[in-house]
Amino acid sequence: MKARLFNVRSNKKDVPFIYLKGKWLDRIGFCRNSRIIVCYEEYGKLTILNADTVTHKALEEEHQRQIHIIG
């Protein structure tokens, strides 16, 4: 697993945010206009998923369950 280091910043109303940018996002599957899912698993840990990929995989799995082989 490769790790990236980011700073948590805050706006004028002291709301924290993380700013992600770079070509590396495209290389790992987060293209422009990708929809993302941010999961809070435990204190201090976030997981970021590509919603389009997760949805596509879920639809493929559902489709595979619906196929019946007649032999």
N, C-alpha and C positions, 0 to 999 in steps of 0.2 A: 504494500500500500504506500503510495506517495502522499506526503503531507504538504500542505501550504500553510503559511503563517499569515494571519490577517489581524488587524487591529479592530476592536469594537469601538466605534465612535459614537458621538451623540450630537443631536441637532440643537437648535436654540431652545427647545422645550425640554431638553435633557432626556430625550428618547433615544435609546441605543439602537445602532444599526450596523450592519456589516456590508461593505461595498466590495463586490466581486467583479473583476474584469480581467480580460486577457485571452489570447488565442488558445491557451491551454483548455479553456472551457469548451471550445468547439471541438478540440481533439478528443475530449472525454465524453462527448455526446450532448452537450448543452449549447445548442445553436441559438442564433438570434430568434426571439419570439418563442422559445421553448417554454412550456408551462412546467413549473416545478412543484414538488411537494416537500415541505420542510417538516420533519418529524422530530418531536421532542421525546427522547427515549429515557433520559435520566438527567439529573442535575448536571449542567455543564456540557451536555452532549447533544448535538444536532446532527441529523442525517438529511442530506439533500438528494432528492430523487427526481429524475426526468419523468414527469407525469405522462407524457406521450408514450414513452417506452414501457412504463409500468402498465398503462392501460392496454397497450398492444399485446404485451405478454399475457395479461389476464384474459383478453379476448381469445388469444390462441389456445390457451389452456382450456377455456370453456368450450371452444369449438372441437378440440380433440376429445373431450368427454362426451360430446354429442354424436360422434362418429361411431357407428356400429358396423363391424366387419361381418358380412354374411358369406359363409364359405361352404 
